[in-house]
C-alpha cells in the first residue's frame, strides 16, 4: 500500500510540473528547442540512475524513491503535452484572440479541450508508462530501506 501511495503522489507531482512546462514549450519554440535534448537524455537514462544521487543525498527511504519517480515521470508527460498543444489548429486560437478573449480564456476554453482524444490518450499513455516504470524504482528503494 505504501508503494501505491508513493507512486500516486509522484505521478501527481510530475504532472503538476510537466503540464505547465509542456504548455510553455508549445508556445515558445526556442524553449522547446532547449528542453528537447534534456528530455532525450532523461528518457534514455534508466530510473536507477536517478535513484543513486537521491539516496546519496537523502539516505534510504521514501524521499529518494519519490524524487526518482518524479524525475523519471516528467519527460513522457511533457512531450505529449507539447505535442497535443502543437496539434491544436491555429484557426481556433486566432478565433479566440480575434473575439477579444484574454490568453487565459483561450488556454482554458480552446486549447485544453480542443486536443480531445489525443490529449487524453497521451496523458493516459504517459501515466501508464510512469506507473509501470516508476513502480520498480519505488519498490527497490523501499526494499533497500526495509533491509536497514
N, C-alpha and C positions, 0 to 999 in steps of 0.2 A: 504494500500500500504506500510505503514511503517513496518507492521508486516512481510510482504512478503520479503522486503529487509533485515530486521533484521535476519530472518531465513536463507535467502540465504547467507548472509555474515558469519553467524555462521556455516553453513554446509561447506562452502569452507574452513574456518579456521580449522574446526575439521578434514576435510580430509587431509589438509596440515600437521597437527600434527600426525594423526593416521597412514597414509600410510608409512612414513619412519620408525616409531616405529614398525609397523607390519612387514616390511621387515627385520629389525634388529632382531625381535623376531623369525622370521622363520629361520634365520641363526644361532642364538645363543640360544640354548635350555635353558641355565641357566637364561638368560634374560626373556625368555618366562615363565619359572617356577616362576620367581619373579613377573612378570606382571600379570599373570593369576588370582591370588587371588584378586588383586586390581581391575581387570576388573569384577570379580564376584560380588564384593561389589558395584562397580559403577553401574552395571546393575540391582542390586536388589533394590537400593535406588530410590525412586520416584524423578522426576525432581524438585519438590517443595523444597526438602531438599537442592539442590544446589542453589536455588534462595535465601533462607533465609540469608546465610552468605554474599552473594554478595550484597544484599540490605542493610545489616548492615554496610558493608564497604563502598559501593559507593552510598548509598542513593537510592532513587527510580529513575527509568528512563531506558534508553536503555542499558546502560553498564551492569547492573546486569542480564538483560534478555539475552544478548549475551553471557555472561560468563556461565550462567546456561545451555544455549543451546549448547555451545561448549563442556562443560564437559559431558553433557548427550549424546552428539553425538559421542564422541570418541570411546567408547567400541565396538559398533557393527562393525564399520569400521576396527578397529584394529584387532578384532577377525577374521573377514572374509578375511582381507589381509593376516594374518598369515596362515590361512587355505589354501588360494589359492596358496601361495608360497610354502607351505609344500607339496602340491599335484603336483608340477612340477616334472616330472620324473628326477631322479638324473643322468640318462644317458645323457640327453641333457646338463645339467650343466657340467658334466665331459667332454663331447664332446667339448663344448666351451672352457674349460680350456686346453684340450689336443691340440687344434689347435693354442693355444697361444693368445687367446683373453684376454684382460685385464678384471678384475672383473666388471668394469662399463659397458663394452660391453656385457658381459654375462647377466648382470642385464637388460639392456635396450633392447637387441635383442633376448634373450632367455627366461628369467624368467618373464618379464612383459607380453609379448604377448602370451606365452605358455598356461597359465590357460584358456585363451579364454572365453568361455561362463561362466565358474564357477566364474571367476573374475568379469566379467561384471554383472552377476546376483547377486553376493554378494554385489558389490558396489551399484547396484540398490536397493537391499533389504535394505541395511544399510541406504541409502539416504531416502528411503520411510519411514522407521522407524523413522529416525531423523526428517523428515518433520512432520510426524504425531505427535510424542511425543514432539517435540520441539516447535510446534506451540502454545500449551496451556500455557507453562510457559512464553513464549514471550508475548502472548496475555494478560495473567493475570498481568504480570509486567507492561505492558503499560496501562492496565485498572486501576491498582492501582496508577500509576503515573499521570493518567488523572484526578483522583479524587482530587489530591492535589491542 
